[in-house]
């Protein structure tokens, strides 16, 4: 279950790091407001991925829906 999500995250990490401009990212995240907004967006996306994954599991508990 969760190991599949971790594998996908690991496979996505390499291309992201190859194409990202990390210096600019660090500079922009130096502003506390931008850092908070970026963190909130990341957590929202992560929660959405986990929720979609749990809803797609066959035979899942009815309380998830």
Jmol script that loads the backbone (N, CA, C; Angstrom):
load data "model"
ATOM      1  N   UNK A   1       0.811  -1.180   0.000  1.00  0.00           N
ATOM      2  CA  UNK A   1       0.000   0.000   0.000  1.00  0.00           C
ATOM      3  C   UNK A   1       0.858   1.249   0.000  1.00  0.00           C
ATOM      4  N   UNK A   2       1.341   1.599   1.169  1.00  0.00           N
ATOM      5  CA  UNK A   2       2.128   2.820   1.317  1.00  0.00           C
ATOM      6  C   UNK A   2       3.475   2.686   0.613  1.00  0.00           C
ATOM      7  N   UNK A   3       3.997   1.467   0.531  1.00  0.00           N
ATOM      8  CA  UNK A   3       5.290   1.270  -0.132  1.00  0.00           C
ATOM      9  C   UNK A   3       5.224   1.648  -1.613  1.00  0.00           C
ATOM     10  N   UNK A   4       4.072   1.476  -2.236  1.00  0.00           N
ATOM     11  CA  UNK A   4       3.910   1.880  -3.637  1.00  0.00           C
ATOM     12  C   UNK A   4       4.020   3.399  -3.754  1.00  0.00           C
ATOM     13  N   UNK A   5       3.382   4.104  -2.825  1.00  0.00           N
ATOM     14  CA  UNK A   5       3.469   5.564  -2.842  1.00  0.00           C
ATOM     15  C   UNK A   5       4.907   6.035  -2.623  1.00  0.00           C
ATOM     16  N   UNK A   6       5.624   5.367  -1.733  1.00  0.00           N
ATOM     17  CA  UNK A   6       7.020   5.729  -1.486  1.00  0.00           C
ATOM     18  C   UNK A   6       7.884   5.469  -2.715  1.00  0.00           C
ATOM     19  N   UNK A   7       7.621   4.378  -3.417  1.00  0.00           N
ATOM     20  CA  UNK A   7       8.358   4.072  -4.642  1.00  0.00           C
ATOM     21  C   UNK A   7       8.112   5.144  -5.702  1.00  0.00           C
ATOM     22  N   UNK A   8       6.871   5.537  -5.871  1.00  0.00           N
ATOM     23  CA  UNK A   8       6.537   6.581  -6.846  1.00  0.00           C
ATOM     24  C   UNK A   8       7.218   7.895  -6.473  1.00  0.00           C
ATOM     25  N   UNK A   9       7.209   8.230  -5.195  1.00  0.00           N
ATOM     26  CA  UNK A   9       7.873   9.459  -4.744  1.00  0.00           C
ATOM     27  C   UNK A   9       9.373   9.396  -5.010  1.00  0.00           C
ATOM     28  N   UNK A  10       9.970   8.243  -4.764  1.00  0.00           N
ATOM     29  CA  UNK A  10      11.408   8.090  -5.005  1.00  0.00           C
ATOM     30  C   UNK A  10      11.726   8.224  -6.494  1.00  0.00           C
ATOM     31  N   UNK A  11      10.898   7.644  -7.345  1.00  0.00           N
ATOM     32  CA  UNK A  11      11.128   7.733  -8.788  1.00  0.00           C
ATOM     33  C   UNK A  11      10.918   9.152  -9.313  1.00  0.00           C
ATOM     34  N   UNK A  12      10.035   9.909  -8.689  1.00  0.00           N
ATOM     35  CA  UNK A  12       9.769  11.283  -9.125  1.00  0.00           C
ATOM     36  C   UNK A  12      10.836  12.257  -8.641  1.00  0.00           C
ATOM     37  N   UNK A  13      11.573  11.888  -7.619  1.00  0.00           N
ATOM     38  CA  UNK A  13      12.558  12.798  -7.037  1.00  0.00           C
ATOM     39  C   UNK A  13      13.676  13.139  -8.014  1.00  0.00           C
ATOM     40  N   UNK A  14      14.204  12.157  -8.714  1.00  0.00           N
ATOM     41  CA  UNK A  14      15.335  12.406  -9.612  1.00  0.00           C
ATOM     42  C   UNK A  14      15.013  13.435 -10.698  1.00  0.00           C
ATOM     43  N   UNK A  15      13.931  13.256 -11.477  1.00  0.00           N
ATOM     44  CA  UNK A  15      13.666  14.258 -12.518  1.00  0.00           C
ATOM     45  C   UNK A  15      13.383  15.643 -11.941  1.00  0.00           C
ATOM     46  N   UNK A  16      12.736  15.693 -10.800  1.00  0.00           N
ATOM     47  CA  UNK A  16      12.460  16.999 -10.189  1.00  0.00           C
ATOM     48  C   UNK A  16      13.768  17.706  -9.849  1.00  0.00           C
ATOM     49  N   UNK A  17      14.691  16.980  -9.239  1.00  0.00           N
ATOM     50  CA  UNK A  17      15.969  17.586  -8.866  1.00  0.00           C
ATOM     51  C   UNK A  17      16.806  17.962 -10.083  1.00  0.00           C
ATOM     52  N   UNK A  18      16.644  17.247 -11.197  1.00  0.00           N
ATOM     53  CA  UNK A  18      17.399  17.557 -12.409  1.00  0.00           C
ATOM     54  C   UNK A  18      16.918  18.849 -13.077  1.00  0.00           C
ATOM     55  N   UNK A  19      15.634  19.129 -13.006  1.00  0.00           N
ATOM     56  CA  UNK A  19      15.072  20.266 -13.730  1.00  0.00           C
ATOM     57  C   UNK A  19      14.758  21.469 -12.848  1.00  0.00           C
ATOM     58  N   UNK A  20      14.773  21.304 -11.548  1.00  0.00           N
ATOM     59  CA  UNK A  20      14.419  22.398 -10.641  1.00  0.00           C
ATOM     60  C   UNK A  20      15.573  23.387 -10.496  1.00  0.00           C
ATOM     61  N   UNK A  21      15.235  24.638 -10.360  1.00  0.00           N
ATOM     62  CA  UNK A  21      16.225  25.676 -10.058  1.00  0.00           C
ATOM     63  C   UNK A  21      16.207  25.872  -8.542  1.00  0.00           C
ATOM     64  N   UNK A  22      17.002  25.060  -7.846  1.00  0.00           N
ATOM     65  CA  UNK A  22      16.958  25.041  -6.386  1.00  0.00           C
ATOM     66  C   UNK A  22      17.471  26.334  -5.764  1.00  0.00           C
ATOM     67  N   UNK A  23      18.382  27.025  -6.423  1.00  0.00           N
ATOM     68  CA  UNK A  23      18.878  28.295  -5.878  1.00  0.00           C
ATOM     69  C   UNK A  23      17.753  29.331  -5.825  1.00  0.00           C
ATOM     70  N   UNK A  24      16.980  29.419  -6.892  1.00  0.00           N
ATOM     71  CA  UNK A  24      15.849  30.346  -6.915  1.00  0.00           C
ATOM     72  C   UNK A  24      14.787  29.923  -5.912  1.00  0.00           C
ATOM     73  N   UNK A  25      14.551  28.627  -5.805  1.00  0.00           N
ATOM     74  CA  UNK A  25      13.575  28.119  -4.840  1.00  0.00           C
ATOM     75  C   UNK A  25      13.966  28.522  -3.417  1.00  0.00           C
ATOM     76  N   UNK A  26      15.243  28.341  -3.071  1.00  0.00           N
ATOM     77  CA  UNK A  26      15.716  28.720  -1.727  1.00  0.00           C
ATOM     78  C   UNK A  26      15.581  30.224  -1.498  1.00  0.00           C
ATOM     79  N   UNK A  27      15.892  31.003  -2.521  1.00  0.00           N
ATOM     80  CA  UNK A  27      15.793  32.456  -2.401  1.00  0.00           C
ATOM     81  C   UNK A  27      14.347  32.884  -2.145  1.00  0.00           C
ATOM     82  N   UNK A  28      13.418  32.333  -2.905  1.00  0.00           N
ATOM     83  CA  UNK A  28      12.005  32.685  -2.727  1.00  0.00           C
ATOM     84  C   UNK A  28      11.474  32.215  -1.385  1.00  0.00           C
ATOM     85  N   UNK A  29      11.899  31.039  -0.945  1.00  0.00           N
ATOM     86  CA  UNK A  29      11.421  30.528   0.337  1.00  0.00           C
ATOM     87  C   UNK A  29      12.074  31.226   1.522  1.00  0.00           C
ATOM     88  N   UNK A  30      12.988  32.138   1.274  1.00  0.00           N
ATOM     89  CA  UNK A  30      13.554  32.948   2.340  1.00  0.00           C
ATOM     90  C   UNK A  30      12.511  33.883   2.935  1.00  0.00           C
ATOM     91  N   UNK A  31      11.498  34.211   2.141  1.00  0.00           N
ATOM     92  CA  UNK A  31      10.383  35.027   2.625  1.00  0.00           C
ATOM     93  C   UNK A  31       9.450  34.115   3.422  1.00  0.00           C
ATOM     94  N   UNK A  32       9.211  34.408   4.713  1.00  0.00           N
ATOM     95  CA  UNK A  32       8.382  33.516   5.543  1.00  0.00           C
ATOM     96  C   UNK A  32       6.982  33.271   4.974  1.00  0.00           C
ATOM     97  N   UNK A  33       6.387  34.292   4.366  1.00  0.00           N
ATOM     98  CA  UNK A  33       5.036  34.112   3.819  1.00  0.00           C
ATOM     99  C   UNK A  33       5.039  33.087   2.680  1.00  0.00           C
ATOM    100  N   UNK A  34       6.020  33.186   1.808  1.00  0.00           N
ATOM    101  CA  UNK A  34       6.128  32.236   0.693  1.00  0.00           C
ATOM    102  C   UNK A  34       6.413  30.835   1.225  1.00  0.00           C
ATOM    103  N   UNK A  35       7.256  30.736   2.243  1.00  0.00           N
ATOM    104  CA  UNK A  35       7.571  29.428   2.830  1.00  0.00           C
ATOM    105  C   UNK A  35       6.322  28.779   3.422  1.00  0.00           C
ATOM    106  N   UNK A  36       5.499  29.568   4.109  1.00  0.00           N
ATOM    107  CA  UNK A  36       4.259  29.030   4.692  1.00  0.00           C
ATOM    108  C   UNK A  36       3.298  28.601   3.589  1.00  0.00           C
ATOM    109  N   UNK A  37       3.156  29.431   2.551  1.00  0.00           N
ATOM    110  CA  UNK A  37       2.258  29.087   1.443  1.00  0.00           C
ATOM    111  C   UNK A  37       2.730  27.832   0.709  1.00  0.00           C
ATOM    112  N   UNK A  38       4.026  27.710   0.497  1.00  0.00           N
ATOM    113  CA  UNK A  38       4.583  26.531  -0.171  1.00  0.00           C
ATOM    114  C   UNK A  38       4.355  25.279   0.662  1.00  0.00           C
ATOM    115  N   UNK A  39       4.580  25.387   1.960  1.00  0.00           N
ATOM    116  CA  UNK A  39       4.365  24.247   2.854  1.00  0.00           C
ATOM    117  C   UNK A  39       2.898  23.838   2.868  1.00  0.00           C
ATOM    118  N   UNK A  40       2.001  24.818   2.931  1.00  0.00           N
ATOM    119  CA  UNK A  40       0.566  24.518   2.935  1.00  0.00           C
ATOM    120  C   UNK A  40       0.141  23.837   1.633  1.00  0.00           C
ATOM    121  N   UNK A  41       0.660  24.303   0.506  1.00  0.00           N
ATOM    122  CA  UNK A  41       0.329  23.682  -0.781  1.00  0.00           C
ATOM    123  C   UNK A  41       0.853  22.255  -0.853  1.00  0.00           C
ATOM    124  N   UNK A  42       2.062  22.043  -0.364  1.00  0.00           N
ATOM    125  CA  UNK A  42       2.642  20.697  -0.357  1.00  0.00           C
ATOM    126  C   UNK A  42       1.826  19.749   0.514  1.00  0.00           C
ATOM    127  N   UNK A  43       1.440  20.196   1.703  1.00  0.00           N
ATOM    128  CA  UNK A  43       0.649  19.343   2.597  1.00  0.00           C
ATOM    129  C   UNK A  43      -0.740  19.055   2.032  1.00  0.00           C
ATOM    130  N   UNK A  44      -1.343  20.042   1.364  1.00  0.00           N
ATOM    131  CA  UNK A  44      -2.644  19.825   0.732  1.00  0.00           C
ATOM    132  C   UNK A  44      -2.540  18.783  -0.376  1.00  0.00           C
ATOM    133  N   UNK A  45      -1.515  18.902  -1.206  1.00  0.00           N
ATOM    134  CA  UNK A  45      -1.311  17.923  -2.276  1.00  0.00           C
ATOM    135  C   UNK A  45      -1.044  16.537  -1.739  1.00  0.00           C
ATOM    136  N   UNK A  46      -0.244  16.451  -0.704  1.00  0.00           N
ATOM    137  CA  UNK A  46       0.055  15.161  -0.087  1.00  0.00           C
ATOM    138  C   UNK A  46      -1.204  14.521   0.491  1.00  0.00           C
ATOM    139  N   UNK A  47      -2.018  15.309   1.170  1.00  0.00           N
ATOM    140  CA  UNK A  47      -3.270  14.786   1.726  1.00  0.00           C
ATOM    141  C   UNK A  47      -4.201  14.303   0.612  1.00  0.00           C
ATOM    142  N   UNK A  48      -4.240  15.025  -0.503  1.00  0.00           N
ATOM    143  CA  UNK A  48      -5.088  14.618  -1.626  1.00  0.00           C
ATOM    144  C   UNK A  48      -4.615  13.307  -2.238  1.00  0.00           C
ATOM    145  N   UNK A  49      -3.311  13.134  -2.373  1.00  0.00           N
ATOM    146  CA  UNK A  49      -2.769  11.888  -2.927  1.00  0.00           C
ATOM    147  C   UNK A  49      -3.091  10.714  -2.014  1.00  0.00           C
ATOM    148  N   UNK A  50      -2.890  10.883  -0.727  1.00  0.00           N
ATOM    149  CA  UNK A  50      -3.173   9.804   0.225  1.00  0.00           C
ATOM    150  C   UNK A  50      -4.660   9.470   0.224  1.00  0.00           C
ATOM    151  N   UNK A  51      -5.525  10.484   0.203  1.00  0.00           N
ATOM    152  CA  UNK A  51      -6.967  10.240   0.192  1.00  0.00           C
ATOM    153  C   UNK A  51      -7.396   9.508  -1.080  1.00  0.00           C
ATOM    154  N   UNK A  52      -6.885   9.935  -2.227  1.00  0.00           N
ATOM    155  CA  UNK A  52      -7.232   9.266  -3.484  1.00  0.00           C
ATOM    156  C   UNK A  52      -6.736   7.830  -3.488  1.00  0.00           C
ATOM    157  N   UNK A  53      -5.554   7.617  -2.948  1.00  0.00           N
ATOM    158  CA  UNK A  53      -5.009   6.264  -2.886  1.00  0.00           C
ATOM    159  C   UNK A  53      -5.886   5.367  -2.015  1.00  0.00           C
ATOM    160  N   UNK A  54      -6.277   5.861  -0.852  1.00  0.00           N
ATOM    161  CA  UNK A  54      -7.105   5.054   0.042  1.00  0.00           C
ATOM    162  C   UNK A  54      -8.482   4.767  -0.562  1.00  0.00           C
ATOM    163  N   UNK A  55      -9.033   5.724  -1.291  1.00  0.00           N
ATOM    164  CA  UNK A  55     -10.333   5.500  -1.915  1.00  0.00           C
ATOM    165  C   UNK A  55     -10.257   4.505  -3.068  1.00  0.00           C
ATOM    166  N   UNK A  56      -9.082   4.318  -3.646  1.00  0.00           N
ATOM    167  CA  UNK A  56      -8.952   3.409  -4.786  1.00  0.00           C
ATOM    168  C   UNK A  56      -8.661   1.969  -4.377  1.00  0.00           C
ATOM    169  N   UNK A  57      -8.449   1.710  -3.103  1.00  0.00           N
ATOM    170  CA  UNK A  57      -8.138   0.355  -2.643  1.00  0.00           C
ATOM    171  C   UNK A  57      -9.412  -0.488  -2.648  1.00  0.00           C
ATOM    172  N   UNK A  58      -9.414  -1.595  -3.391  1.00  0.00           N
ATOM    173  CA  UNK A  58     -10.593  -2.461  -3.389  1.00  0.00           C
ATOM    174  C   UNK A  58     -10.807  -3.068  -1.996  1.00  0.00           C
ATOM    175  N   UNK A  59     -12.059  -3.120  -1.571  1.00  0.00           N
ATOM    176  CA  UNK A  59     -12.386  -3.723  -0.288  1.00  0.00           C
ATOM    177  C   UNK A  59     -12.044  -2.850   0.902  1.00  0.00           C
ATOM    178  N   UNK A  60     -11.842  -1.556   0.661  1.00  0.00           N
ATOM    179  CA  UNK A  60     -11.515  -0.665   1.775  1.00  0.00           C
ATOM    180  C   UNK A  60     -12.715  -0.520   2.704  1.00  0.00           C
ATOM    181  N   UNK A  61     -12.453  -0.073   3.903  1.00  0.00           N
ATOM    182  CA  UNK A  61     -13.531   0.118   4.877  1.00  0.00           C
ATOM    183  C   UNK A  61     -14.486   1.204   4.379  1.00  0.00           C
ATOM    184  N   UNK A  62     -15.759   1.023   4.613  1.00  0.00           N
ATOM    185  CA  UNK A  62     -16.770   1.974   4.151  1.00  0.00           C
ATOM    186  C   UNK A  62     -16.616   3.340   4.811  1.00  0.00           C
ATOM    187  N   UNK A  63     -16.005   3.402   5.972  1.00  0.00           N
ATOM    188  CA  UNK A  63     -15.874   4.688   6.668  1.00  0.00           C
ATOM    189  C   UNK A  63     -14.972   5.677   5.922  1.00  0.00           C
ATOM    190  N   UNK A  64     -14.183   5.213   4.934  1.00  0.00           N
ATOM    191  CA  UNK A  64     -13.336   6.112   4.169  1.00  0.00           C
ATOM    192  C   UNK A  64     -14.139   6.945   3.176  1.00  0.00           C
ATOM    193  N   UNK A  65     -15.301   6.454   2.766  1.00  0.00           N
ATOM    194  CA  UNK A  65     -16.058   7.187   1.746  1.00  0.00           C
ATOM    195  C   UNK A  65     -17.106   8.081   2.343  1.00  0.00           C
TER     196      UNK A  65
END
end "model"
wireframe off; spacefill off
backbone 0.3
color backbone group
